[in-house]
Amino acid sequence: MGENMPEKLTVRDNAKVMKEESIICRILRLLAEEHLISLEEELRGKAVFQKEAEE
């Protein structure tokens, strides 16, 4: 019967999980920012290319 019962988490376990989630969130935020920066640079490049083509 005890096999299917969820493991009780201690305060220390909860703190560790929260810290890991915080680190994962920071990594995801940095990756998203990096992606947005590269998209912005790509759009700027296209705008410059288009402007040069129009001239």
SENU-614189 format. One line per 10 residues: number of its first residue (from 1); their letters; for each residue x, y, z of N, C-alpha, C. Coordinates in nm, 4 decimals. Example, Ala and Ser with C-alpha at 12.3 -4.5 7.8 and 13.67 -1.06 7.14 Angstrom:
2
1> as> 1.3190/-0.5690/0.7800/1.2300/-0.4500/0.7800/1.3200/-0.3300/0.7800; 1.2850/-0.2250/0.7080/1.3670/-0.1060/0.7140/1.2900/0.0030/0.7870
This chain:
55
1> mgenmpeklt> 0.0807/-0.1200/0.0000/0.0000/0.0000/0.0000/0.0849/0.1263/0.0000; 0.1941/0.1246/0.0737/0.2776/0.2429/0.0845/0.3483/0.2791/-0.0450; 0.3537/0.1856/-0.1386/0.4249/0.2102/-0.2639/0.3612/0.3217/-0.3463; 0.2297/0.3303/-0.3453/0.1599/0.4267/-0.4302/0.1408/0.5628/-0.3644; 0.1766/0.5732/-0.2376/0.1584/0.7006/-0.1680/0.2694/0.7969/-0.2077; 0.2340/0.9230/-0.2337/0.3390/1.0193/-0.2698/0.4337/1.0416/-0.1528; 0.5575/1.0668/-0.1865/0.6600/1.0901/-0.0861/0.6345/1.2248/-0.0180; 0.6447/1.2272/0.1137/0.6268/1.3541/0.1840/0.7527/1.4380/0.1674; 0.7348/1.5605/0.1264/0.8487/1.6493/0.1075/0.8708/1.7317/0.2333; 0.9954/1.7457/0.2704/1.0295/1.8290/0.3848/1.0422/1.9733/0.3384
11> vrdnakvmke> 1.0533/2.0631/0.4343/1.0729/2.2043/0.4011/1.2003/2.2203/0.3189; 1.3031/2.1474/0.3551/1.4307/2.1539/0.2821/1.4120/2.1055/0.1381; 1.3363/1.9960/0.1202/1.3088/1.9458/-0.0145/1.2335/2.0509/-0.0957; 1.1330/2.1128/-0.0341/1.0554/2.2160/-0.1033/1.1441/2.3332/-0.1424; 1.2336/2.3738/-0.0552/1.3242/2.4853/-0.0838/1.4155/2.4497/-0.2008; 1.4626/2.3261/-0.2023/1.5504/2.2816/-0.3110/1.4752/2.2831/-0.4442; 1.3519/2.2348/-0.4440/1.2707/2.2336/-0.5659/1.2452/2.3768/-0.6124; 1.2127/2.4657/-0.5197/1.1867/2.6051/-0.5559/1.3115/2.6699/-0.6153; 1.4291/2.6392/-0.5590/1.5541/2.6950/-0.6113/1.5801/2.6428/-0.7521; 1.5579/2.5136/-0.7726/1.5778/2.4553/-0.9054/1.4816/2.5176/-1.0060
21> esiicrilrl> 1.3553/2.5373/-0.9657/1.2570/2.5991/-1.0550/1.2971/2.7425/-1.0865; 1.3512/2.8130/-0.9882/1.3947/2.9503/-1.0088/1.5083/2.9560/-1.1107; 1.6020/2.8639/-1.0992/1.7153/2.8582/-1.1922/1.6647/2.8271/-1.3329; 1.5724/2.7322/-1.3438/1.5162/2.6973/-1.4743/1.4446/2.8178/-1.5344; 1.3690/2.8905/-1.4527/1.2984/3.0096/-1.5013/1.3965/3.1150/-1.5513; 1.5065/3.1341/-1.4796/1.6084/3.2312/-1.5232/1.6693/3.1901/-1.6569; 1.6985/3.0615/-1.6714/1.7563/3.0117/-1.7965/1.6578/3.0337/-1.9111; 1.5312/3.0010/-1.8883/1.4307/3.0198/-1.9929/1.4150/3.1666/-2.0293; 1.4190/3.2539/-1.9289/1.4073/3.3975/-1.9551/1.5245/3.4465/-2.0397; 1.6457/3.4015/-2.0057/1.7644/3.4414/-2.0828/1.7577/3.3896/-2.2261
31> laeehlisle> 1.7115/3.2665/-2.2428/1.6987/3.2112/-2.3781/1.5955/3.2891/-2.4582; 1.4844/3.3255/-2.3943/1.3808/3.4029/-2.4634/1.4341/3.5397/-2.5035; 1.5074/3.6047/-2.4124/1.5648/3.7356/-2.4436/1.6632/3.7249/-2.5594; 1.7457/3.6224/-2.5573/1.8438/3.6017/-2.6647/1.7726/3.5799/-2.7980; 1.6643/3.5022/-2.7952/1.5871/3.4761/-2.9163/1.5253/3.6050/-2.9695; 1.4692/3.6860/-2.8793/1.4091/3.8124/-2.9218/1.5136/3.9070/-2.9805; 1.6309/3.9095/-2.9203/1.7388/3.9948/-2.9715/1.7783/3.9505/-3.1125; 1.7912/3.8204/-3.1327/1.8299/3.7728/-3.2658/1.7195/3.7999/-3.3679; 1.5932/3.7887/-3.3258/1.4837/3.8221/-3.4170/1.4861/3.9701/-3.4527; 1.5117/4.0536/-3.3523/1.5182/4.1979/-3.3753/1.6316/4.2315/-3.4729
41> eelrgkavfq> 1.7475/4.1693/-3.4539/1.8603/4.1922/-3.5442/1.8272/4.1461/-3.6856; 1.7589/4.0339/-3.6963/1.7207/3.9827/-3.8275/1.6245/4.0800/-3.8968; 1.5276/4.1308/-3.8214/1.4328/4.2266/-3.8797/1.5019/4.3561/-3.9211; 1.5963/4.4022/-3.8393/1.6725/4.5229/-3.8759/1.7499/4.5005/-4.0046; 1.8116/4.3835/-4.0160/1.8879/4.3498/-4.1359/1.7986/4.3486/-4.2589; 1.6791/4.2925/-4.2450/1.5850/4.2893/-4.3575/1.5404/4.4304/-4.3928; 1.5185/4.5134/-4.2926/1.4754/4.6511/-4.3169/1.5840/4.7281/-4.3910; 1.7092/4.7085/-4.3504/1.8217/4.7755/-4.4177/1.8325/4.7256/-4.5608; 1.8214/4.5940/-4.5781/1.8303/4.5343/-4.7125/1.7182/4.5883/-4.8023; 1.5967/4.5958/-4.7465/1.4831/4.6455/-4.8221/1.5009/4.7924/-4.8594
51> keaee> 1.5521/4.8692/-4.7619/1.5738/5.0136/-4.7874/1.6780/5.0327/-4.8982; 1.7846/4.9524/-4.8942/1.8873/4.9608/-4.9978/1.8313/4.9194/-5.1332; 1.7416/4.8215/-5.1337/1.6836/4.7749/-5.2595/1.5927/4.8805/-5.3204; 1.5282/4.9596/-5.2362/1.4368/5.0634/-5.2837/1.5130/5.1820/-5.3419; 1.6348/5.2038/-5.2968/1.7133/5.3207/-5.3421/1.7703/5.3046/-5.4793
